[in-house]
Amino acid sequence: MSIESIRYQYPKPPARPPLQYGTLTLPSRYLLSPLAGFTNLEFRLIVRELGGMSLGTTDLVNARGLLHGNEGTRSMIETCAEDRPFSVQIFGSEPDIMCQAAQFLENYGVDAIDINMGCPVHRITKGGAGSAMMCQQEETVQLVRQIVESVSVPVTVKMRLGWDDQQITSPEFAAAFESVGVAAIMIHGRTREQGFSGNVNLEGIRKTVEAVKNIPVIGNGDVRSIPDAGRMFEETGCHGISVGRGALANPWIFRQLGEWEETGEYGPAGTFLDRLNLLRKQFAYLERRFSADHAIIRFRKMGHWYLKGMRVRKRLRGDFQMAKTREELNAALVVIEEEGPVRGTKDGILPDPHIPVPSGPVERW
Ligand SMILES: Cc1cc2nc3c(=O)[nH]c(=O)nc-3n(C[C@H](O)[C@H](O)[C@H](O)COP(=O)(O)O)c2cc1C
């Protein structure tokens, strides 16, 4: 049986009106979650081309760095006509800086602005940003109100359930954010203390969904397959789903979600050879923005995910990571293509890859 004829089935979710972020109508209810170091312009384009993805968001951008014209920060917000609708996620804790950054982004032409309130990394929380914002409700809601009032594009918030199990504050925050004009909330169903350990808490997401009246709540965490998405909708009542690591492991997941919602059936993820083509394409897109040497360095993190997903032998993955020139990179890919996956075939369904998470105590990330 050819891979094209394979169809999986799963009961489709109830039909719903399109997702609205204020006046912005999103093309689907499946969003790409920001992943620092991965969800750059090139990856967003790759996933969009495969179909089904709605809003793409940059990973977290330092509001102050943006205003200072920091070159690295500015390159994080680069976009193009095919990369729409498009949102930039900012972090910071100073109201003036956050408002000015939001205004800068509105003038730049973004479709929405997202405020990071979920990042557990000490480097971010020590200055009162990221998930630390969930510890000071009044100041945080006030800050968000100011940002909402300083721009006319939709402002959204991405947060966790709370700081720890004793402080599950996302429902109160969600209600307060709705009252100050936030257009949507994305909720990762873990606490800051949890980091990425344990399973996503669907009950916690549901309470957050129930706390708002009109704005959409996007459920996030551990969605790697259609059954995971089915459970997320069913158990939380969320209006949309955002996928992070699942999209790195399977860039076809948005297309699968779209097919499933439409028909209750969906096709398999791409083969080893499909993934190799995507890898080459994403690298070629990077070379449109950066020199080959620079693109090789920037592509290492992403290349690791592609090759793991392709089930490439460890030694060959190492050779790819060691490549310093375009020639060495091409040579490594030729060997990888010749050898194929450790398990599975070049043109068949591959076994699911293990999805690693940032590990170790949250304090030391
Ligand atoms: C490597 C990595 C980087 C991340 N970077 C960001 C980020 O920049 N901004 C953010 O709001 N969340 C970030 N997250 C959290 C994800 O957006 C998402 O909430 C989390 O991974 C759970 O969803 P998932 O199981 O679909 O990956 C990151 C997660 C990982 C694993």
The ligand as a Gaussian input file, in Angstrom:
#p B3LYP/6-31G(d) Opt

LIG

0 1
 C       13.017000      24.916000      23.481000
 C       11.787000      25.657000      23.886000
 C       11.723000      27.037000      23.709000
 C       10.567000      27.748000      24.092000
 N       10.525000      29.095000      23.886000
 C        9.392000      29.787000      24.217000
 C        9.286000      31.178000      23.959000
 O       10.194000      31.806000      23.404000
 N        8.145000      31.808000      24.330000
 C        7.092000      31.139000      24.934000
 O        6.079000      31.754000      25.250000
 N        7.171000      29.822000      25.163000
 C        8.283000      29.133000      24.806000
 N        8.340000      27.791000      25.018000
 C        7.128000      27.094000      25.514000
 C        6.295000      26.607000      24.338000
 O        5.779000      27.658000      23.565000
 C        5.112000      25.737000      24.806000
 O        4.320000      26.496000      25.676000
 C        5.569000      24.472000      25.536000
 O        6.647000      23.866000      24.850000
 C        4.421000      23.457000      25.663000
 O        3.868000      23.175000      24.403000
 P        4.306000      21.897000      23.527000
 O        4.159000      20.682000      24.392000
 O        3.373000      21.916000      22.343000
 O        5.745000      22.099000      23.135000
 C        9.465000      27.057000      24.661000
 C        9.544000      25.673000      24.833000
 C       10.672000      24.972000      24.458000
 C       10.708000      23.472000      24.625000

